[in-house]
Amino acid sequence: MMPDLAVRAARICPDCDGFPVVAITTGTRNQDGTRTTLRVVCPACHGTGHAPRWLVTTRRPAVSSGQEARR
């Protein structure tokens, strides 16, 4: 019989939702015609996409459902 391996739940960063690196275009172009971009990493998880347990359980998500705006 095969042993049951418990799958560890991923702790996704609440600030970036697991998308830790984004490329932002500056609006200018290089001499070869390609766009100049900046790579920006999430300041909360430092570009890993995962967060420590205390960060996930103590902080509210950055994106709200919009319910607060209607009250």
Buried (B, 14 or more C-beta within 10 A) or exposed (E): EEEEEEEEEEBBBBBBEBEBEEEEEEEEEEEEEEEEEEEEBBEBBEBBBBBEEEBBEEEEEEEEEEEEEEE
